[in-house]
Amino acid sequence: MEPKLRVLVVDDSTLYRKVVVDVLAGLPGVEVVGTAPDGRLALQKIDLLRPDLLTLDLEMPEMGGLDVLRALRQQSSDIGAIMLSAFTSRSADVTVTALSLGAFDFVLKPNGADTVVNAARLRYELAGKIDAFARMRSIRRILNGSATTSAAPPASPRAGTDAPRAAAESPCRVAARTGRIRAVAIGISTGGPRALGEMLPQLPADLGAPVLIVQHMPPLFTRSLAQDLDGRCALKVSEAADRRAVVPGEILIAPGGSQMKIESAGGQISVRITDDPPEHSCRPSVDYLFRSVAEVYGDESLAVIMTGMGNDGTQGCRLVKGKGGTVLAQDAASCVVFGMPKEPIEQGIADVVAPLDRIAAEIVRLTGKRSFACK
């Protein structure tokens, strides 16, 4: 039996601390080991209480949530953090920074007039994030255990003559497909901002293909993410706008709360932002984007499926593969949550399985602009 997840609740509001404690107390497999009104006291209590996870407010007296994350990072701590964020532009900016500093995920603080509805919504959101965090810890324990017992690596996905090696091996190799890709579509969710912040700056300014991204995030937060990444990447990064042209050398992120697809008309490929219904409870949805990329670019499309909960993107990867395109999946060991890449890998849809630190090299290799040396 898995031990209970030990959680420390950190918030400067006495009322909100109580709300969060009450919500967590009703979740199976969770034990609230304490509370703290600010970051400074939280760090002191961490040494005494040894929590596995923090629920962490962003702005607090003495020491805010970002300072706590920086302190934990400096200590190389493996304690997780779920941020509690308000639905404002400033909070979106700070939350994106928190995710880049290693926070596991975030939850929006409900602000409706009905306190019962607010508590129910918070419980639903926290339950999903905590369950994902617990599963991530279990998978990492298994992977670490496999590493120490020299277990055999997992089998390679089923593919053709240039099939990838197992996820544990380097994906670097010479392949006939190099240079066929004209568009890169990325689907990503939990753990995404940090993963994108590591991967996208490795792409060169002369990539020669547009990069279209669906990151599961609410409105405002995708804009903050795009602005943050734009300051770190050689490629231009923007939140996508309706009817914007899709051109090589630019990265477009789907706006939160809307669907994003591409269409071709009169020789021009452009973005369409729509209010079409959610898919897999997601808007934006990875499948929604991947379908259009498969239709427009066919065998010259690359679908990249990365860390995240659920299976949004599996159907889209299958469509890209069916059109003769290429599918690149992040491996289990480097995912924060091995959910979205899992089915494409296990079903043999993925042509390449790579760790996070090799995904940019694989994208560059497949677009044929530059070569990366194997390490």
C-alpha positions in Angstrom: 0.0 0.0 0.0 1.3 3.4 -0.9 2.0 5.7 2.1 -0.2 8.8 2.4 0.9 11.9 0.7 2.1 14.4 3.3 1.0 17.9 2.5 1.9 21.3 4.1 -0.6 24.1 3.4 1.1 27.5 3.0 -1.1 30.6 2.7 -1.3 34.0 4.4 -5.1 33.9 4.6 -6.4 32.2 7.7 -9.7 31.6 6.0 -8.1 30.2 2.9 -5.8 27.9 4.8 -8.8 26.4 6.5 -10.6 26.0 3.2 -7.6 24.2 1.7 -7.1 22.0 4.8 -10.8 21.0 4.8 -10.6 20.1 1.1 -7.4 18.1 1.4 -8.8 16.3 4.5 -11.5 14.8 2.3 -9.2 13.4 -0.3 -8.1 9.7 0.1 -4.4 9.1 0.5 -3.7 12.6 1.7 -2.5 13.7 5.1 -2.3 17.4 6.0 0.8 17.6 8.3 0.6 21.3 9.0 0.1 24.9 7.9 2.1 28.0 7.6 1.1 31.7 7.0 4.2 32.6 5.0 7.2 31.2 3.2 9.7 31.7 6.0 7.8 29.7 8.5 7.0 27.1 5.8 10.7 26.5 5.2 11.2 26.0 9.0 8.3 23.6 9.1 9.6 21.6 6.1 12.6 20.6 8.2 10.4 19.4 11.0 7.4 17.9 9.2 9.0 16.4 6.0 6.1 17.0 3.7 6.0 15.5 0.2 4.0 18.4 -1.2 3.2 22.0 -0.6 0.1 23.9 -1.6 1.7 27.3 -2.0 0.2 30.8 -2.2 2.1 33.2 -4.5 2.1 36.4 -2.6 2.7 36.3 1.2 4.4 38.6 3.8 8.0 37.8 4.9 8.6 35.4 2.0 6.4 34.7 -1.0 5.9 31.5 -3.0 8.6 32.2 -5.6 11.2 32.7 -2.8 10.2 29.3 -1.3 10.6 27.6 -4.7 14.1 29.2 -5.1 15.1 28.1 -1.7 13.9 24.5 -2.4 15.7 24.6 -5.7 18.9 25.7 -4.1 18.6 22.8 -1.6 18.0 20.4 -4.5 14.8 19.4 -2.6 12.4 16.9 -4.2 9.4 18.4 -2.4 6.6 19.2 -4.9 4.5 22.4 -5.0 1.1 23.2 -6.3 0.6 26.9 -6.6 -2.7 28.6 -5.8 -3.1 31.4 -8.2 -5.6 34.3 -8.7 -7.1 34.8 -12.2 -5.2 38.1 -13.0 -2.5 39.1 -15.4 0.0 39.6 -12.6 -0.8 36.2 -11.1 -0.4 34.6 -14.5 3.0 36.1 -14.9 4.2 35.0 -11.4 2.7 31.5 -11.9 4.6 31.0 -15.1 7.7 32.0 -13.3 6.8 29.5 -10.5 6.4 26.7 -13.0 9.8 27.5 -14.5 11.3 27.2 -11.0 10.0 23.7 -10.6 6.4 24.0 -9.2 4.5 20.8 -10.2 1.3 22.6 -11.3 -1.1 25.3 -10.3 -4.8 25.7 -9.4 -6.9 28.9 -9.8 -8.4 30.1 -6.7 -12.2 30.1 -7.2 -13.7 33.5 -6.6 -17.5 33.0 -7.1 -20.1 34.3 -4.7 -21.1 30.8 -3.5 -18.6 29.4 -1.0 -19.9 25.9 -1.3 -19.5 25.9 -5.1 -16.0 27.4 -4.6 -15.0 24.7 -2.2 -16.3 22.0 -4.6 -14.4 23.5 -7.5 -11.2 23.7 -5.5 -11.6 20.1 -4.4 -12.0 18.9 -8.0 -9.0 20.8 -9.2 -6.7 19.9 -6.3 -7.8 16.2 -6.4 -6.7 15.9 -10.0 -3.4 17.6 -9.5 -2.5 15.7 -6.4 -3.4 12.4 -8.0 -1.1 13.2 -10.9 1.7 14.2 -8.5 1.3 10.9 -6.5 1.4 8.9 -9.8 4.4 10.8 -10.9 6.2 9.9 -7.7 5.3 6.2 -8.0 6.5 6.0 -11.6 9.8 7.7 -10.7 10.3 5.2 -7.8 9.7 2.4 -10.2 12.1 3.8 -12.8 14.8 4.5 -10.1 14.3 1.0 -8.9 14.7 -0.4 -12.4 17.9 1.6 -12.8 19.4 0.2 -9.6 18.6 -3.4 -10.4 19.8 -3.2 -14.0 16.5 -4.2 -15.4 16.2 -4.6 -19.2 15.1 -1.4 -21.0 11.6 -1.2 -22.4 10.9 -2.5 -25.9 11.1 -0.1 -28.8 7.8 1.1 -30.2 6.7 -0.9 -33.3 7.7 0.9 -36.4 9.4 0.3 -39.8 13.0 -0.2 -40.8 14.1 3.1 -39.2 12.3 2.4 -35.9 13.6 4.2 -32.9 15.6 2.5 -30.2 14.2 2.0 -26.7 13.5 5.1 -24.7 16.5 4.4 -22.5 18.9 4.8 -25.5 20.0 7.8 -27.4 17.7 8.5 -30.3 20.5 10.1 -32.3 21.0 8.5 -35.7 21.0 9.1 -39.4 17.5 8.7 -40.9 16.1 9.0 -44.4 13.3 11.2 -43.1 15.6 14.1 -42.4 14.5 17.3 -44.2 10.9 16.2 -44.9 9.2 18.2 -42.1 7.6 21.6 -42.9 5.6 22.1 -39.7 6.1 21.1 -36.0 3.1 20.7 -33.7 3.6 20.2 -30.0 1.1 19.0 -27.5 1.9 19.4 -23.8 0.3 19.8 -20.4 1.4 19.2 -16.8 5.1 20.0 -16.5 4.9 21.9 -19.8 6.1 25.4 -19.0 9.3 24.1 -17.5 9.9 21.5 -20.3 9.2 24.1 -23.0 11.6 26.5 -21.2 14.3 23.9 -21.4 13.6 22.6 -24.9 12.5 25.6 -27.1 15.7 27.8 -26.4 17.7 25.0 -28.0 15.9 25.5 -31.4 18.0 27.6 -33.8 16.8 30.8 -35.4 17.0 29.2 -38.8 14.8 26.2 -38.0 12.9 26.7 -41.2 9.5 25.4 -39.9 6.7 27.0 -37.9 6.1 25.5 -34.4 2.5 25.4 -33.2 1.9 24.6 -29.5 -1.0 23.6 -27.4 -0.2 23.9 -23.7 -3.2 23.2 -21.5 -3.6 26.5 -19.7 -6.4 29.0 -19.0 -6.6 32.5 -20.6 -4.0 35.0 -19.6 -1.6 32.3 -18.6 -0.8 31.3 -22.2 0.0 34.9 -23.0 2.3 35.1 -20.0 4.0 31.9 -21.1 4.5 33.2 -24.6 6.1 36.4 -23.3 8.4 34.5 -20.9 9.5 32.1 -23.7 10.0 34.9 -26.2 12.7 36.4 -24.0 14.6 33.1 -23.9 14.3 31.8 -27.5 16.1 32.5 -30.7 12.7 32.0 -32.5 9.9 34.5 -32.1 7.3 33.2 -29.6 3.8 34.7 -29.6 0.3 33.8 -28.4 -1.6 33.0 -31.6 -4.2 35.3 -33.0 -7.0 34.5 -35.4 -6.0 34.5 -39.1 -2.4 35.1 -38.3 -0.1 33.7 -41.1 1.8 30.5 -40.2 5.4 31.2 -41.3 8.7 29.3 -40.7 10.8 30.5 -37.8 7.9 31.4 -35.5 6.4 29.7 -32.5 2.7 30.2 -31.9 1.0 29.1 -28.7 -2.7 28.5 -28.6 -4.6 31.0 -26.4 -6.1 29.5 -23.3 -9.9 29.0 -23.4 -10.0 28.7 -27.2 -9.3 26.1 -29.8 -6.5 26.5 -32.4 -6.3 25.0 -35.8 -4.7 25.8 -39.1 -6.2 26.1 -42.6 -4.9 26.6 -46.1 -6.6 28.9 -48.5 -5.3 30.6 -51.7 -1.8 29.3 -51.0 -1.7 30.9 -47.6 -1.6 28.9 -44.4 -3.1 30.7 -41.4 -4.3 30.1 -37.8 -7.9 30.0 -36.9 -8.9 30.6 -33.3 -12.4 29.2 -32.5 -14.9 28.7 -29.7 -15.5 25.1 -30.7 -16.3 22.7 -27.8 -13.6 21.3 -25.6 -12.1 17.9 -26.4 -11.0 15.6 -23.6 -12.3 18.5 -21.4 -9.5 20.6 -22.9 -9.7 23.9 -24.7 -7.2 24.3 -26.3 -7.0 20.6 -27.3 -4.0 18.9 -28.8 -6.1 16.6 -30.9 -7.9 19.6 -32.4 -4.6 21.2 -33.5 -3.0 17.9 -34.7 -6.0 17.1 -36.9 -5.6 20.3 -38.9 -1.8 19.9 -39.1 -2.2 16.4 -40.5 -4.7 17.7 -43.0 -2.7 20.7 -44.2 0.8 19.4 -44.1 0.3 15.6 -44.5 3.5 13.6 -44.6 5.5 16.8 -44.0 4.2 17.3 -40.5 5.8 16.4 -37.2 3.7 15.8 -34.1 5.6 16.1 -30.8 3.7 14.7 -27.8 5.2 15.6 -24.4 4.6 15.5 -20.6 1.0 15.8 -19.4 -2.0 14.1 -17.9 -4.6 12.2 -19.9 -4.6 11.1 -23.5 -5.3 14.4 -25.4 -3.1 14.1 -28.6 -3.2 10.3 -29.1 -5.9 10.5 -31.8 -4.1 13.4 -33.4 -0.8 11.5 -33.4 -2.5 8.6 -35.1 -3.9 10.9 -37.8 -0.4 12.5 -38.4 1.0 9.0 -38.7 -1.7 7.9 -41.0 -0.9 10.8 -43.4 2.7 9.7 -43.5 3.9 12.3 -41.0 6.3 11.7 -38.1 5.5 11.4 -34.4 8.1 12.2 -31.7 7.3 11.3 -28.1 8.9 12.3 -24.8 10.1 9.3 -22.8 8.7 8.3 -19.4 11.8 9.0 -17.4 11.9 12.7 -18.3 8.1 13.4 -18.1 6.7 15.1 -15.1 3.5 13.1 -15.8 3.8 10.2 -18.3 0.3 10.4 -19.5 -0.1 12.0 -22.9 3.0 10.3 -24.5 2.1 6.9 -23.0 -0.4 5.6 -25.5 1.4 6.8 -28.7 4.5 5.0 -27.4 2.7 1.8 -26.3 0.6 1.6 -29.5 3.6 1.9 -31.7 2.5 5.3 -33.1 5.7 7.1 -32.1 8.5 7.0 -34.6 11.0 8.5 -32.1 11.1 8.3 -28.3 13.5 10.8 -26.7 14.3 12.3 -23.4 13.5 16.0 -22.9 17.1 17.0 -23.4 17.2 15.4 -26.9 13.8 16.6 -28.2 15.1 19.8 -29.7 17.9 18.0 -31.4 15.4 15.5 -32.9 13.2 18.4 -34.2 16.2 20.0 -35.8 17.4 16.8 -37.3 14.0 16.0 -38.8 13.6 19.5 -40.3 17.0 19.0 -41.9 18.4 22.5 -41.1 21.4 21.4 -38.9 23.0 18.3 -37.6 23.5 17.5 -33.9 26.4 15.3 -32.8 25.6 12.3 -30.6 26.9 12.6 -27.1 
